[in-house]
Every structure is written in C-alpha cells, then in structure tokens.
Amino acid sequence: MLRLFPTIAAIGVACVSTVALAQSDTPNLVGVWECEEATILFREGEWSRVERTLEVTEQRDAVFRALNTWSLDPDDGVEGHIFGEHTIGGTSPWVGVIDFDNGTIHGGAFGDGHQFQGRIVDEHTIQLALTEAGDHPWASRTTCRRGGG
C-alpha cells in the first residue's frame, strides 16, 4: 500500500493541475456583438422593443470595457433614459467581468445604474439579462452573437 501512495499522489496532482489549467483559459470577448431585438419594460407598464449592439473594445484578463448602442422602436412612444436625458436611443460605456467559472459575466453602465448579468454560451454567443433600478427602472434580456457565429 505504501508503494502505491506516490503513484496515487502523482495522479491526484496531475488531475488538479489539469482542472486548474482548464479553468484559467479566460474567454476573449473582444469584438462586435449583434443582439437579437428584445422586449423591454419601462417603469410601470411602458412596453417597447429594443435593438442593441455591443462592442467589447478592450479586455485584460477577465475584465473588459464595451460600448452599448441601443435604440427603441419609435412607434411605441416610449423613451429610455441615458445620462440624465430621455431618449429613444444612444450609446453608453460599460465595464464588465467574467466570473471565476469562465462562463458567467457581470457588469454595469457608466452614468446610469443599469447592470447586466449573463452567460457565455460559446465563443460567438452570449446571453444577457439587463436591469436598472431607481427613478427610471427597466428590464430586458437578449442573445448576442459575434461575427462568425
């Protein structure tokens, strides 16, 4: 039994090293992500559709910066809110992070208070749930695809 211990220990170290290596491969999100048109709910019952494009402009390790460009259907008569102004579209800078599982993402927008959570489905697909609390609350979710996916 004592002779088997070094072999068992070596196998255990190899398994742990392989798992650690697999978990350290942080996905690269840099690029332009086209999101599916999605339902969005504002305040107490103002419904619309939102189109969204994300451009992840920089990533270091698991932390990234992005630009979120969005527009609402003008026929709905609903306005969103960005940088203190009511509007039907605009661009806001985002910061985000890929969680330790390399599959979950979290982040928020500059200047407004909206946050997003999501998951990396594959190298060309992410899914996001987006919310904002406060005086101008809203909620939506979407699936986004990067070129080539």
N, C-alpha and C positions, 0 to 999 in steps of 0.2 A: 504494500500500500504506500509506503514512504517513497518507493521508487516512482510511482505514478504522480506524486504531488507536483514535481517540476513540470511534467507534461501538461497536467491539468491547469496549472498556473499559467503556462505559456499560452494555452488555448484561450483561457479567460482574458488575458491581456490583449491578445490578437482580436478577439471579439469586441472588447470595449474600444480598442483603437479604431476598428472599422466603423463602429457606430458613431464615434466622435467625429471621424473624418466625414462621414455621410451628412451629419448634422451641421458641419461647418461650411458646406457649399451654399453660400448665400445666393439666392436667385438675383439675376440682374433685371431690373425693371425699366432701365433707361429706354426711351423711345416714345412714340406716339400711340396712344390707346384710343380707339374709336369705341364709344359706348352706345349700347342699344338705347333707343328712345324709351323713356320710362315714365310711369305715373309719378306725380309729385303732389303732396298735400301741404297746403299752407294754412297756417292759423286754424280757424275753426270751420273748415269746410270749403276752402277755395282750392279746387282741383285743376290741374293742368298736366301737360306733357312736357318733359324736359329732354333736350338733346345735349350731350356732353362729350367733350374731347379732353383727355388728359395727356400732357406731355411731361414725362419724367425727364428732367433736364440734367440732373446730377445725382449720383449715388456714391456714397462712401461706406463700405461695409454694408450694414443693414439699414442705414439712414439715407433718405432721399428727399429731393426737392422736386416739385412739379408745378405746372400751371394748369388750372382747371378752367376751361372755357365752356360756358353753358348758355343755352337760350331756351326760353319758354315759348309755347305756341301763342302768338299774338292774338289769335281769335278767341282765346279763353278769357281775356280781360283780367288776367291775374298778373300781379307784379311780384318779383322776388326782391331781395334786399342785399346790397353789396356795398361795403364801405360807407354805410350810413345813408345810402341812396336807394330809392325804389326804382326798379328797372326790370326789363324782360330778358336781360342777358348781360354777360360780362366775363371777365377773366380774373381769377383770384389765385395768388400763390399759395401753395400747400407745402407742408412738411410732413414726412411720414417715416415709419419704421417697420421693418419686417421683424416679426416676433421670433423668439428663440426656436420655434418649431419650423422656421423657414417656409411656412405656409399661410400664416395669419399676418395681416397688415393693419396698422392703426395710423391715424394722423388727424390733422386739423388744418383749417384755413387761417391765413393772416387776417386780422381785422374784423372778422365776424364771429365767430364762435361755433361755426359748424365743424362737426367731426365726422370721420368716416372709419369704418371697420370693414374688413373684407378678408378674402382668401385668394390665394394664388391657386388656380385650377391646374394650369400647365404653363409652359414658358410663353404662351401667347394669349392667355385668358386669365382675367381677374374678375372677381365679383365683389361689389361694394354695397354696403348699407350706409346711408348718409343721413345725418340728422343735425338740426340746430335747435337749441332751446332759447328761451328768453322772449323778448317782445315780438319777434318775427320768426316763430318756430315753423319748421317744415320737416318732412321726412320723405325719403325716396330710396330706391335701390336699383342697381343696374349691373349688367355684364359688359365688360370692356375687352376688346381684342386688339392686340398689337399686330402690325403688318406682318404678313406671312402666316397668320394663324386662322 
